[in-house]
Structures are given as C-alpha cells and as structure tokens.
Amino acid sequence: MNPDREQFLNLKANPARLNVDEAGWYLGFSAHEIPILVARGLLSPLGRPPANGPKYFATETLSELHKDVKWLARASDTIVQYWKSKNARKSGAVRETTSSRVGDNFNHCMT
C-alpha cells in the first residue's frame, strides 16, 4: 500500500475537504476514476472549480457516500461501463483501420 495512502487512512480526524487523491483513497477508487464519477454526476466538487483546476470534496458528503452500498454499486458500475465503452471504441477503430486496409489491398489488386 502507498505509504501516503496508509498514513491518510489511519488519521484519527480527517480534514473538512479532500483533494482528488484523498477522495479516491477514502472511497476506494483510483484518483483517475474520480473525474469519471464527477462527469457522470455521481460526485460533486466543492464550489465551482475551473475545468482545469484542482477539485476538492467535502469529507462529510464522502462519508455518507462511503456508507451507501447502493451508491458504491452505481459508482463501480459506472467505472466498469466507462472502460468497457472506451475499450470498445478503441477496438472498433482498430477493426475499421484493419478492414479498410484489407479492402484497399483487394481493390488495388483488382485494377
């Protein structure tokens, strides 16, 4: 386990707001999954941060979500669905490129 993560999770009292890494540690998600949850409306950052600015989350809200089994299931399903669709798009693009190359070679041979 990451020493910073372990130290954070062993704190007696958490700070009032958490950054993306800390929110991920607290909820059991990776830091790169937190923006996916925000984009899908399952997490809301504090205030109105700029799109490219740091995001902070209220510990109180995260604590409620941490205990909500239905929310955790929805969030986990959302992450799985995100990667499933992203991988499908990637493999679809590879298939398209491959099939167009085969077709190009076939058409080229026929002329």
Jmol script that loads the backbone (N, CA, C; Angstrom):
load data "model"
ATOM      1  N   MET A   1       0.852  -1.183   0.000  1.00  0.00           N
ATOM      2  CA  MET A   1       0.000   0.000   0.000  1.00  0.00           C
ATOM      3  C   MET A   1       0.891   1.236   0.000  1.00  0.00           C
ATOM      4  N   ASN A   2       0.477   2.221  -0.738  1.00  0.00           N
ATOM      5  CA  ASN A   2       1.169   3.505  -0.804  1.00  0.00           C
ATOM      6  C   ASN A   2       1.293   4.070   0.617  1.00  0.00           C
ATOM      7  N   PRO A   3       2.505   4.455   1.060  1.00  0.00           N
ATOM      8  CA  PRO A   3       2.669   4.972   2.433  1.00  0.00           C
ATOM      9  C   PRO A   3       1.818   6.219   2.706  1.00  0.00           C
ATOM     10  N   ASP A   4       1.677   7.100   1.705  1.00  0.00           N
ATOM     11  CA  ASP A   4       0.840   8.290   1.902  1.00  0.00           C
ATOM     12  C   ASP A   4      -0.613   7.899   2.111  1.00  0.00           C
ATOM     13  N   ARG A   5      -1.063   6.915   1.332  1.00  0.00           N
ATOM     14  CA  ARG A   5      -2.446   6.439   1.462  1.00  0.00           C
ATOM     15  C   ARG A   5      -2.659   5.817   2.841  1.00  0.00           C
ATOM     16  N   GLU A   6      -1.729   4.973   3.248  1.00  0.00           N
ATOM     17  CA  GLU A   6      -1.848   4.313   4.547  1.00  0.00           C
ATOM     18  C   GLU A   6      -1.881   5.335   5.675  1.00  0.00           C
ATOM     19  N   GLN A   7      -1.002   6.337   5.596  1.00  0.00           N
ATOM     20  CA  GLN A   7      -0.967   7.378   6.623  1.00  0.00           C
ATOM     21  C   GLN A   7      -2.282   8.162   6.644  1.00  0.00           C
ATOM     22  N   PHE A   8      -2.811   8.486   5.459  1.00  0.00           N
ATOM     23  CA  PHE A   8      -4.071   9.215   5.383  1.00  0.00           C
ATOM     24  C   PHE A   8      -5.218   8.406   5.972  1.00  0.00           C
ATOM     25  N   LEU A   9      -5.306   7.131   5.604  1.00  0.00           N
ATOM     26  CA  LEU A   9      -6.409   6.298   6.076  1.00  0.00           C
ATOM     27  C   LEU A   9      -6.348   6.034   7.581  1.00  0.00           C
ATOM     28  N   ASN A  10      -5.168   6.208   8.177  1.00  0.00           N
ATOM     29  CA  ASN A  10      -5.023   5.991   9.616  1.00  0.00           C
ATOM     30  C   ASN A  10      -5.193   7.264  10.435  1.00  0.00           C
ATOM     31  N   LEU A  11      -5.534   8.382   9.800  1.00  0.00           N
ATOM     32  CA  LEU A  11      -5.759   9.624  10.539  1.00  0.00           C
ATOM     33  C   LEU A  11      -6.946   9.468  11.481  1.00  0.00           C
ATOM     34  N   LYS A  12      -6.817  10.016  12.677  1.00  0.00           N
ATOM     35  CA  LYS A  12      -7.930   9.970  13.644  1.00  0.00           C
ATOM     36  C   LYS A  12      -9.065  10.892  13.206  1.00  0.00           C
ATOM     37  N   ALA A  13      -8.708  12.073  12.690  1.00  0.00           N
ATOM     38  CA  ALA A  13      -9.714  13.027  12.214  1.00  0.00           C
ATOM     39  C   ALA A  13      -9.311  13.477  10.816  1.00  0.00           C
ATOM     40  N   ASN A  14     -10.231  13.323   9.871  1.00  0.00           N
ATOM     41  CA  ASN A  14      -9.962  13.755   8.504  1.00  0.00           C
ATOM     42  C   ASN A  14     -10.189  15.250   8.357  1.00  0.00           C
ATOM     43  N   PRO A  15      -9.489  15.886   7.417  1.00  0.00           N
ATOM     44  CA  PRO A  15      -9.751  17.308   7.163  1.00  0.00           C
ATOM     45  C   PRO A  15     -11.158  17.487   6.590  1.00  0.00           C
ATOM     46  N   ALA A  16     -11.653  18.716   6.611  1.00  0.00           N
ATOM     47  CA  ALA A  16     -13.016  19.004   6.148  1.00  0.00           C
ATOM     48  C   ALA A  16     -13.167  18.831   4.648  1.00  0.00           C
ATOM     49  N   ARG A  17     -12.095  19.029   3.906  1.00  0.00           N
ATOM     50  CA  ARG A  17     -12.162  18.830   2.455  1.00  0.00           C
ATOM     51  C   ARG A  17     -10.988  17.971   2.017  1.00  0.00           C
ATOM     52  N   LEU A  18     -11.242  17.191   0.969  1.00  0.00           N
ATOM     53  CA  LEU A  18     -10.239  16.263   0.466  1.00  0.00           C
ATOM     54  C   LEU A  18      -9.980  16.537  -1.006  1.00  0.00           C
ATOM     55  N   ASN A  19      -8.723  16.364  -1.422  1.00  0.00           N
ATOM     56  CA  ASN A  19      -8.418  16.523  -2.846  1.00  0.00           C
ATOM     57  C   ASN A  19      -8.779  15.228  -3.583  1.00  0.00           C
ATOM     58  N   VAL A  20      -8.512  15.162  -4.870  1.00  0.00           N
ATOM     59  CA  VAL A  20      -8.914  14.011  -5.694  1.00  0.00           C
ATOM     60  C   VAL A  20      -8.248  12.723  -5.204  1.00  0.00           C
ATOM     61  N   ASP A  21      -6.959  12.777  -4.912  1.00  0.00           N
ATOM     62  CA  ASP A  21      -6.266  11.574  -4.428  1.00  0.00           C
ATOM     63  C   ASP A  21      -6.872  11.074  -3.116  1.00  0.00           C
ATOM     64  N   GLU A  22      -7.058  11.996  -2.178  1.00  0.00           N
ATOM     65  CA  GLU A  22      -7.600  11.628  -0.873  1.00  0.00           C
ATOM     66  C   GLU A  22      -9.038  11.118  -0.984  1.00  0.00           C
ATOM     67  N   ALA A  23      -9.839  11.751  -1.838  1.00  0.00           N
ATOM     68  CA  ALA A  23     -11.224  11.299  -2.042  1.00  0.00           C
ATOM     69  C   ALA A  23     -11.228   9.882  -2.609  1.00  0.00           C
ATOM     70  N   GLY A  24     -10.331   9.629  -3.541  1.00  0.00           N
ATOM     71  CA  GLY A  24     -10.215   8.281  -4.104  1.00  0.00           C
ATOM     72  C   GLY A  24      -9.827   7.268  -3.049  1.00  0.00           C
ATOM     73  N   TRP A  25      -8.835   7.600  -2.242  1.00  0.00           N
ATOM     74  CA  TRP A  25      -8.411   6.692  -1.167  1.00  0.00           C
ATOM     75  C   TRP A  25      -9.573   6.421  -0.218  1.00  0.00           C
ATOM     76  N   TYR A  26     -10.277   7.489   0.158  1.00  0.00           N
ATOM     77  CA  TYR A  26     -11.362   7.365   1.132  1.00  0.00           C
ATOM     78  C   TYR A  26     -12.499   6.487   0.610  1.00  0.00           C
ATOM     79  N   LEU A  27     -12.825   6.640  -0.672  1.00  0.00           N
ATOM     80  CA  LEU A  27     -13.944   5.889  -1.247  1.00  0.00           C
ATOM     81  C   LEU A  27     -13.539   4.538  -1.830  1.00  0.00           C
ATOM     82  N   GLY A  28     -12.237   4.318  -1.988  1.00  0.00           N
ATOM     83  CA  GLY A  28     -11.774   3.049  -2.537  1.00  0.00           C
ATOM     84  C   GLY A  28     -11.650   3.052  -4.052  1.00  0.00           C
ATOM     85  N   PHE A  29     -11.545   4.232  -4.653  1.00  0.00           N
ATOM     86  CA  PHE A  29     -11.375   4.370  -6.097  1.00  0.00           C
ATOM     87  C   PHE A  29      -9.989   4.926  -6.384  1.00  0.00           C
ATOM     88  N   SER A  30      -9.546   4.772  -7.616  1.00  0.00           N
ATOM     89  CA  SER A  30      -8.287   5.380  -8.048  1.00  0.00           C
ATOM     90  C   SER A  30      -8.508   6.862  -8.280  1.00  0.00           C
ATOM     91  N   ALA A  31      -7.426   7.628  -8.186  1.00  0.00           N
ATOM     92  CA  ALA A  31      -7.528   9.074  -8.411  1.00  0.00           C
ATOM     93  C   ALA A  31      -8.026   9.369  -9.823  1.00  0.00           C
ATOM     94  N   HIS A  32      -7.655   8.555 -10.808  1.00  0.00           N
ATOM     95  CA  HIS A  32      -8.103   8.813 -12.183  1.00  0.00           C
ATOM     96  C   HIS A  32      -9.563   8.420 -12.414  1.00  0.00           C
ATOM     97  N   GLU A  33     -10.184   7.729 -11.469  1.00  0.00           N
ATOM     98  CA  GLU A  33     -11.601   7.380 -11.589  1.00  0.00           C
ATOM     99  C   GLU A  33     -12.517   8.470 -11.023  1.00  0.00           C
ATOM    100  N   ILE A  34     -11.990   9.319 -10.172  1.00  0.00           N
ATOM    101  CA  ILE A  34     -12.797  10.378  -9.555  1.00  0.00           C
ATOM    102  C   ILE A  34     -13.353  11.340 -10.617  1.00  0.00           C
ATOM    103  N   PRO A  35     -12.550  11.810 -11.590  1.00  0.00           N
ATOM    104  CA  PRO A  35     -13.126  12.676 -12.627  1.00  0.00           C
ATOM    105  C   PRO A  35     -14.245  12.001 -13.435  1.00  0.00           C
ATOM    106  N   ILE A  36     -14.176  10.696 -13.595  1.00  0.00           N
ATOM    107  CA  ILE A  36     -15.244   9.964 -14.290  1.00  0.00           C
ATOM    108  C   ILE A  36     -16.534  10.059 -13.477  1.00  0.00           C
ATOM    109  N   LEU A  37     -16.430   9.872 -12.166  1.00  0.00           N
ATOM    110  CA  LEU A  37     -17.607   9.953 -11.298  1.00  0.00           C
ATOM    111  C   LEU A  37     -18.177  11.373 -11.274  1.00  0.00           C
ATOM    112  N   VAL A  38     -17.298  12.370 -11.323  1.00  0.00           N
ATOM    113  CA  VAL A  38     -17.756  13.765 -11.365  1.00  0.00           C
ATOM    114  C   VAL A  38     -18.480  14.028 -12.680  1.00  0.00           C
ATOM    115  N   ALA A  39     -17.898  13.574 -13.789  1.00  0.00           N
ATOM    116  CA  ALA A  39     -18.508  13.798 -15.110  1.00  0.00           C
ATOM    117  C   ALA A  39     -19.871  13.121 -15.229  1.00  0.00           C
ATOM    118  N   ARG A  40     -20.050  11.989 -14.560  1.00  0.00           N
ATOM    119  CA  ARG A  40     -21.322  11.257 -14.624  1.00  0.00           C
ATOM    120  C   ARG A  40     -22.324  11.734 -13.571  1.00  0.00           C
ATOM    121  N   GLY A  41     -21.930  12.732 -12.766  1.00  0.00           N
ATOM    122  CA  GLY A  41     -22.837  13.311 -11.788  1.00  0.00           C
ATOM    123  C   GLY A  41     -22.963  12.524 -10.487  1.00  0.00           C
ATOM    124  N   LEU A  42     -22.058  11.586 -10.249  1.00  0.00           N
ATOM    125  CA  LEU A  42     -22.130  10.803  -9.013  1.00  0.00           C
ATOM    126  C   LEU A  42     -21.354  11.445  -7.873  1.00  0.00           C
ATOM    127  N   LEU A  43     -20.481  12.383  -8.176  1.00  0.00           N
ATOM    128  CA  LEU A  43     -19.732  13.143  -7.172  1.00  0.00           C
ATOM    129  C   LEU A  43     -19.781  14.612  -7.564  1.00  0.00           C
ATOM    130  N   SER A  44     -19.829  15.472  -6.558  1.00  0.00           N
ATOM    131  CA  SER A  44     -19.823  16.910  -6.831  1.00  0.00           C
ATOM    132  C   SER A  44     -18.680  17.565  -6.062  1.00  0.00           C
ATOM    133  N   PRO A  45     -17.817  18.290  -6.761  1.00  0.00           N
ATOM    134  CA  PRO A  45     -16.757  19.002  -6.056  1.00  0.00           C
ATOM    135  C   PRO A  45     -17.326  20.217  -5.320  1.00  0.00           C
ATOM    136  N   LEU A  46     -16.570  20.707  -4.370  1.00  0.00           N
ATOM    137  CA  LEU A  46     -16.972  21.901  -3.633  1.00  0.00           C
ATOM    138  C   LEU A  46     -16.858  23.133  -4.523  1.00  0.00           C
ATOM    139  N   GLY A  47     -17.787  24.044  -4.374  1.00  0.00           N
ATOM    140  CA  GLY A  47     -17.734  25.298  -5.121  1.00  0.00           C
ATOM    141  C   GLY A  47     -17.918  25.090  -6.606  1.00  0.00           C
ATOM    142  N   ARG A  48     -17.329  26.003  -7.369  1.00  0.00           N
ATOM    143  CA  ARG A  48     -17.359  25.925  -8.832  1.00  0.00           C
ATOM    144  C   ARG A  48     -15.937  26.019  -9.361  1.00  0.00           C
ATOM    145  N   PRO A  49     -15.175  24.934  -9.232  1.00  0.00           N
ATOM    146  CA  PRO A  49     -13.783  24.991  -9.672  1.00  0.00           C
ATOM    147  C   PRO A  49     -13.687  25.060 -11.192  1.00  0.00           C
ATOM    148  N   PRO A  50     -12.638  25.706 -11.705  1.00  0.00           N
ATOM    149  CA  PRO A  50     -12.461  25.715 -13.165  1.00  0.00           C
ATOM    150  C   PRO A  50     -12.201  24.303 -13.670  1.00  0.00           C
ATOM    151  N   ALA A  51     -12.477  24.078 -14.937  1.00  0.00           N
ATOM    152  CA  ALA A  51     -12.338  22.734 -15.518  1.00  0.00           C
ATOM    153  C   ALA A  51     -10.933  22.165 -15.332  1.00  0.00           C
ATOM    154  N   ASN A  52      -9.927  23.015 -15.435  1.00  0.00           N
ATOM    155  CA  ASN A  52      -8.555  22.530 -15.305  1.00  0.00           C
ATOM    156  C   ASN A  52      -7.953  22.805 -13.928  1.00  0.00           C
ATOM    157  N   GLY A  53      -8.780  23.199 -12.966  1.00  0.00           N
ATOM    158  CA  GLY A  53      -8.302  23.499 -11.621  1.00  0.00           C
ATOM    159  C   GLY A  53      -8.439  22.313 -10.688  1.00  0.00           C
ATOM    160  N   PRO A  54      -7.809  22.402  -9.512  1.00  0.00           N
ATOM    161  CA  PRO A  54      -7.933  21.311  -8.540  1.00  0.00           C
ATOM    162  C   PRO A  54      -9.352  21.224  -7.992  1.00  0.00           C
ATOM    163  N   LYS A  55      -9.776  20.006  -7.727  1.00  0.00           N
ATOM    164  CA  LYS A  55     -11.119  19.769  -7.191  1.00  0.00           C
ATOM    165  C   LYS A  55     -10.980  19.307  -5.742  1.00  0.00           C
ATOM    166  N   TYR A  56     -11.889  19.777  -4.910  1.00  0.00           N
ATOM    167  CA  TYR A  56     -11.941  19.363  -3.514  1.00  0.00           C
ATOM    168  C   TYR A  56     -13.346  18.861  -3.218  1.00  0.00           C
ATOM    169  N   PHE A  57     -13.430  17.938  -2.270  1.00  0.00           N
ATOM    170  CA  PHE A  57     -14.700  17.307  -1.935  1.00  0.00           C
ATOM    171  C   PHE A  57     -14.908  17.366  -0.423  1.00  0.00           C
ATOM    172  N   ALA A  58     -16.154  17.576  -0.009  1.00  0.00           N
ATOM    173  CA  ALA A  58     -16.484  17.653   1.411  1.00  0.00           C
ATOM    174  C   ALA A  58     -16.385  16.270   2.039  1.00  0.00           C
ATOM    175  N   THR A  59     -15.634  16.180   3.112  1.00  0.00           N
ATOM    176  CA  THR A  59     -15.468  14.912   3.811  1.00  0.00           C
ATOM    177  C   THR A  59     -16.802  14.385   4.315  1.00  0.00           C
ATOM    178  N   GLU A  60     -17.654  15.277   4.765  1.00  0.00           N
ATOM    179  CA  GLU A  60     -18.975  14.875   5.279  1.00  0.00           C
ATOM    180  C   GLU A  60     -19.782  14.165   4.191  1.00  0.00           C
ATOM    181  N   THR A  61     -19.793  14.721   2.994  1.00  0.00           N
ATOM    182  CA  THR A  61     -20.511  14.113   1.874  1.00  0.00           C
ATOM    183  C   THR A  61     -19.891  12.766   1.507  1.00  0.00           C
ATOM    184  N   LEU A  62     -18.562  12.734   1.436  1.00  0.00           N
ATOM    185  CA  LEU A  62     -17.872  11.485   1.107  1.00  0.00           C
ATOM    186  C   LEU A  62     -18.129  10.414   2.161  1.00  0.00           C
ATOM    187  N   SER A  63     -18.254  10.836   3.414  1.00  0.00           N
ATOM    188  CA  SER A  63     -18.542   9.892   4.496  1.00  0.00           C
ATOM    189  C   SER A  63     -19.910   9.240   4.301  1.00  0.00           C
ATOM    190  N   GLU A  64     -20.886  10.031   3.881  1.00  0.00           N
ATOM    191  CA  GLU A  64     -22.220   9.480   3.613  1.00  0.00           C
ATOM    192  C   GLU A  64     -22.177   8.505   2.437  1.00  0.00           C
ATOM    193  N   LEU A  65     -21.455   8.878   1.383  1.00  0.00           N
ATOM    194  CA  LEU A  65     -21.344   8.008   0.208  1.00  0.00           C
ATOM    195  C   LEU A  65     -20.569   6.733   0.541  1.00  0.00           C
ATOM    196  N   HIS A  66     -19.586   6.861   1.405  1.00  0.00           N
ATOM    197  CA  HIS A  66     -18.750   5.731   1.841  1.00  0.00           C
ATOM    198  C   HIS A  66     -19.611   4.629   2.483  1.00  0.00           C
ATOM    199  N   LYS A  67     -20.685   5.034   3.138  1.00  0.00           N
ATOM    200  CA  LYS A  67     -21.572   4.091   3.831  1.00  0.00           C
ATOM    201  C   LYS A  67     -22.739   3.616   2.963  1.00  0.00           C
ATOM    202  N   ASP A  68     -22.945   4.254   1.816  1.00  0.00           N
ATOM    203  CA  ASP A  68     -24.094   3.966   0.956  1.00  0.00           C
ATOM    204  C   ASP A  68     -23.740   2.866  -0.050  1.00  0.00           C
ATOM    205  N   VAL A  69     -24.186   1.656   0.231  1.00  0.00           N
ATOM    206  CA  VAL A  69     -23.856   0.496  -0.601  1.00  0.00           C
ATOM    207  C   VAL A  69     -24.433   0.649  -2.008  1.00  0.00           C
ATOM    208  N   LYS A  70     -25.629   1.196  -2.125  1.00  0.00           N
ATOM    209  CA  LYS A  70     -26.237   1.384  -3.450  1.00  0.00           C
ATOM    210  C   LYS A  70     -25.425   2.370  -4.285  1.00  0.00           C
ATOM    211  N   TRP A  71     -24.968   3.459  -3.666  1.00  0.00           N
ATOM    212  CA  TRP A  71     -24.156   4.430  -4.389  1.00  0.00           C
ATOM    213  C   TRP A  71     -22.831   3.802  -4.819  1.00  0.00           C
ATOM    214  N   LEU A  72     -22.218   3.051  -3.919  1.00  0.00           N
ATOM    215  CA  LEU A  72     -20.948   2.390  -4.263  1.00  0.00           C
ATOM    216  C   LEU A  72     -21.128   1.425  -5.437  1.00  0.00           C
ATOM    217  N   ALA A  73     -22.240   0.720  -5.470  1.00  0.00           N
ATOM    218  CA  ALA A  73     -22.519  -0.194  -6.576  1.00  0.00           C
ATOM    219  C   ALA A  73     -22.707   0.587  -7.880  1.00  0.00           C
ATOM    220  N   ARG A  74     -23.463   1.690  -7.834  1.00  0.00           N
ATOM    221  CA  ARG A  74     -23.660   2.512  -9.026  1.00  0.00           C
ATOM    222  C   ARG A  74     -22.344   3.106  -9.512  1.00  0.00           C
ATOM    223  N   ALA A  75     -21.533   3.599  -8.573  1.00  0.00           N
ATOM    224  CA  ALA A  75     -20.244   4.186  -8.936  1.00  0.00           C
ATOM    225  C   ALA A  75     -19.328   3.133  -9.558  1.00  0.00           C
ATOM    226  N   SER A  76     -19.298   1.943  -8.982  1.00  0.00           N
ATOM    227  CA  SER A  76     -18.470   0.859  -9.522  1.00  0.00           C
ATOM    228  C   SER A  76     -18.949   0.456 -10.906  1.00  0.00           C
ATOM    229  N   ASP A  77     -20.262   0.347 -11.081  1.00  0.00           N
ATOM    230  CA  ASP A  77     -20.822   0.013 -12.396  1.00  0.00           C
ATOM    231  C   ASP A  77     -20.498   1.092 -13.426  1.00  0.00           C
ATOM    232  N   THR A  78     -20.526   2.343 -13.001  1.00  0.00           N
ATOM    233  CA  THR A  78     -20.208   3.458 -13.889  1.00  0.00           C
ATOM    234  C   THR A  78     -18.771   3.374 -14.381  1.00  0.00           C
ATOM    235  N   ILE A  79     -17.848   3.043 -13.485  1.00  0.00           N
ATOM    236  CA  ILE A  79     -16.435   2.916 -13.864  1.00  0.00           C
ATOM    237  C   ILE A  79     -16.263   1.763 -14.845  1.00  0.00           C
ATOM    238  N   VAL A  80     -16.890   0.633 -14.560  1.00  0.00           N
ATOM    239  CA  VAL A  80     -16.792  -0.529 -15.460  1.00  0.00           C
ATOM    240  C   VAL A  80     -17.354  -0.171 -16.831  1.00  0.00           C
ATOM    241  N   GLN A  81     -18.511   0.479 -16.855  1.00  0.00           N
ATOM    242  CA  GLN A  81     -19.146   0.855 -18.126  1.00  0.00           C
ATOM    243  C   GLN A  81     -18.279   1.835 -18.906  1.00  0.00           C
ATOM    244  N   TYR A  82     -17.666   2.784 -18.213  1.00  0.00           N
ATOM    245  CA  TYR A  82     -16.793   3.759 -18.860  1.00  0.00           C
ATOM    246  C   TYR A  82     -15.658   3.050 -19.595  1.00  0.00           C
ATOM    247  N   TRP A  83     -14.962   2.144 -18.894  1.00  0.00           N
ATOM    248  CA  TRP A  83     -13.825   1.459 -19.517  1.00  0.00           C
ATOM    249  C   TRP A  83     -14.277   0.491 -20.599  1.00  0.00           C
ATOM    250  N   LYS A  84     -15.435  -0.107 -20.413  1.00  0.00           N
ATOM    251  CA  LYS A  84     -15.967  -1.014 -21.427  1.00  0.00           C
ATOM    252  C   LYS A  84     -16.221  -0.259 -22.730  1.00  0.00           C
ATOM    253  N   SER A  85     -16.862   0.899 -22.640  1.00  0.00           N
ATOM    254  CA  SER A  85     -17.156   1.670 -23.847  1.00  0.00           C
ATOM    255  C   SER A  85     -15.888   2.255 -24.445  1.00  0.00           C
ATOM    256  N   LYS A  86     -14.959   2.681 -23.604  1.00  0.00           N
ATOM    257  CA  LYS A  86     -13.704   3.231 -24.119  1.00  0.00           C
ATOM    258  C   LYS A  86     -12.910   2.150 -24.857  1.00  0.00           C
ATOM    259  N   ASN A  87     -12.850   0.965 -24.294  1.00  0.00           N
ATOM    260  CA  ASN A  87     -12.142  -0.137 -24.946  1.00  0.00           C
ATOM    261  C   ASN A  87     -12.850  -0.566 -26.228  1.00  0.00           C
ATOM    262  N   ALA A  88     -14.172  -0.520 -26.246  1.00  0.00           N
ATOM    263  CA  ALA A  88     -14.921  -0.881 -27.448  1.00  0.00           C
ATOM    264  C   ALA A  88     -14.657   0.124 -28.563  1.00  0.00           C
ATOM    265  N   ARG A  89     -14.601   1.405 -28.213  1.00  0.00           N
ATOM    266  CA  ARG A  89     -14.292   2.427 -29.215  1.00  0.00           C
ATOM    267  C   ARG A  89     -12.899   2.210 -29.780  1.00  0.00           C
ATOM    268  N   LYS A  90     -11.954   1.898 -28.898  1.00  0.00           N
ATOM    269  CA  LYS A  90     -10.579   1.689 -29.331  1.00  0.00           C
ATOM    270  C   LYS A  90     -10.481   0.464 -30.231  1.00  0.00           C
ATOM    271  N   SER A  91     -11.082  -0.641 -29.841  1.00  0.00           N
ATOM    272  CA  SER A  91     -11.009  -1.852 -30.662  1.00  0.00           C
ATOM    273  C   SER A  91     -11.816  -1.683 -31.942  1.00  0.00           C
ATOM    274  N   GLY A  92     -12.895  -0.904 -31.912  1.00  0.00           N
ATOM    275  CA  GLY A  92     -13.664  -0.620 -33.117  1.00  0.00           C
ATOM    276  C   GLY A  92     -12.847   0.180 -34.116  1.00  0.00           C
ATOM    277  N   ALA A  93     -12.059   1.113 -33.637  1.00  0.00           N
ATOM    278  CA  ALA A  93     -11.209   1.915 -34.522  1.00  0.00           C
ATOM    279  C   ALA A  93     -10.119   1.044 -35.135  1.00  0.00           C
ATOM    280  N   VAL A  94      -9.595   0.109 -34.361  1.00  0.00           N
ATOM    281  CA  VAL A  94      -8.568  -0.794 -34.877  1.00  0.00           C
ATOM    282  C   VAL A  94      -9.166  -1.688 -35.944  1.00  0.00           C
ATOM    283  N   ARG A  95     -10.362  -2.213 -35.703  1.00  0.00           N
ATOM    284  CA  ARG A  95     -11.030  -3.073 -36.683  1.00  0.00           C
ATOM    285  C   ARG A  95     -11.321  -2.320 -37.975  1.00  0.00           C
ATOM    286  N   GLU A  96     -11.801  -1.070 -37.845  1.00  0.00           N
ATOM    287  CA  GLU A  96     -12.093  -0.259 -39.019  1.00  0.00           C
ATOM    288  C   GLU A  96     -10.845  -0.038 -39.852  1.00  0.00           C
ATOM    289  N   THR A  97      -9.759   0.313 -39.201  1.00  0.00           N
ATOM    290  CA  THR A  97      -8.500   0.561 -39.895  1.00  0.00           C
ATOM    291  C   THR A  97      -8.021  -0.709 -40.583  1.00  0.00           C
ATOM    292  N   THR A  98      -8.096  -1.828 -39.897  1.00  0.00           N
ATOM    293  CA  THR A  98      -7.658  -3.097 -40.463  1.00  0.00           C
ATOM    294  C   THR A  98      -8.523  -3.492 -41.647  1.00  0.00           C
ATOM    295  N   SER A  99      -9.845  -3.384 -41.511  1.00  0.00           N
ATOM    296  CA  SER A  99     -10.735  -3.796 -42.601  1.00  0.00           C
ATOM    297  C   SER A  99     -10.590  -2.866 -43.795  1.00  0.00           C
ATOM    298  N   SER A 100     -10.368  -1.579 -43.576  1.00  0.00           N
ATOM    299  CA  SER A 100     -10.205  -0.672 -44.719  1.00  0.00           C
ATOM    300  C   SER A 100      -8.897  -0.955 -45.438  1.00  0.00           C
ATOM    301  N   ARG A 101      -7.868  -1.352 -44.709  1.00  0.00           N
ATOM    302  CA  ARG A 101      -6.600  -1.699 -45.347  1.00  0.00           C
ATOM    303  C   ARG A 101      -6.753  -2.954 -46.197  1.00  0.00           C
ATOM    304  N   VAL A 102      -7.458  -3.939 -45.682  1.00  0.00           N
ATOM    305  CA  VAL A 102      -7.679  -5.177 -46.428  1.00  0.00           C
ATOM    306  C   VAL A 102      -8.463  -4.850 -47.689  1.00  0.00           C
ATOM    307  N   GLY A 103      -9.508  -4.026 -47.560  1.00  0.00           N
ATOM    308  CA  GLY A 103     -10.308  -3.647 -48.717  1.00  0.00           C
ATOM    309  C   GLY A 103      -9.491  -2.868 -49.730  1.00  0.00           C
ATOM    310  N   ASP A 104      -8.615  -1.982 -49.260  1.00  0.00           N
ATOM    311  CA  ASP A 104      -7.767  -1.204 -50.155  1.00  0.00           C
ATOM    312  C   ASP A 104      -6.838  -2.114 -50.943  1.00  0.00           C
ATOM    313  N   ASN A 105      -6.253  -3.081 -50.235  1.00  0.00           N
ATOM    314  CA  ASN A 105      -5.343  -4.005 -50.910  1.00  0.00           C
ATOM    315  C   ASN A 105      -6.090  -4.850 -51.930  1.00  0.00           C
ATOM    316  N   PHE A 106      -7.283  -5.269 -51.594  1.00  0.00           N
ATOM    317  CA  PHE A 106      -8.085  -6.094 -52.507  1.00  0.00           C
ATOM    318  C   PHE A 106      -8.439  -5.284 -53.751  1.00  0.00           C
ATOM    319  N   ASN A 107      -8.914  -4.045 -53.533  1.00  0.00           N
ATOM    320  CA  ASN A 107      -9.288  -3.184 -54.670  1.00  0.00           C
ATOM    321  C   ASN A 107      -8.073  -2.873 -55.538  1.00  0.00           C
ATOM    322  N   HIS A 108      -6.935  -2.695 -54.915  1.00  0.00           N
ATOM    323  CA  HIS A 108      -5.715  -2.378 -55.640  1.00  0.00           C
ATOM    324  C   HIS A 108      -5.307  -3.558 -56.525  1.00  0.00           C
ATOM    325  N   CYS A 109      -5.466  -4.775 -56.036  1.00  0.00           N
ATOM    326  CA  CYS A 109      -5.113  -5.977 -56.809  1.00  0.00           C
ATOM    327  C   CYS A 109      -6.040  -6.172 -57.992  1.00  0.00           C
ATOM    328  N   MET A 110      -7.299  -5.725 -57.864  1.00  0.00           N
ATOM    329  CA  MET A 110      -8.295  -5.961 -58.898  1.00  0.00           C
ATOM    330  C   MET A 110      -8.130  -5.020 -60.084  1.00  0.00           C
ATOM    331  N   THR A 111      -7.400  -3.929 -59.924  1.00  0.00           N
ATOM    332  CA  THR A 111      -7.272  -2.970 -61.024  1.00  0.00           C
ATOM    333  C   THR A 111      -6.058  -3.210 -61.872  1.00  0.00           C
TER     334      THR A 111
END
end "model"
wireframe off; spacefill off
backbone 0.3
color backbone group
